[in-house]
């Protein structure tokens, strides 16, 4: 418990369960899109899949992560063919 207080006092906070679940879900969707794009030789799903796997590392707010993930999933739906 003292370790958590030391981390929080230094400005480090652990992510919430909602953030971790969203990060995991979007990474799985990204991996599936990446594999589909690679096997079907389609650059759209390939690059959107990479973006879905990587972007949670750069976003700190949960609602922004879900909004960006929904946008990338919508782009994946539009550029699937």
PyMOL commands that set and color helices and strands:
alter all, ss='L'
color gray80, all
select helices_A, chain A and resi 2-9+17-39+43-58+62-78
alter helices_A, ss='H'
color red, helices_A
deselect
rebuild
show_as cartoon
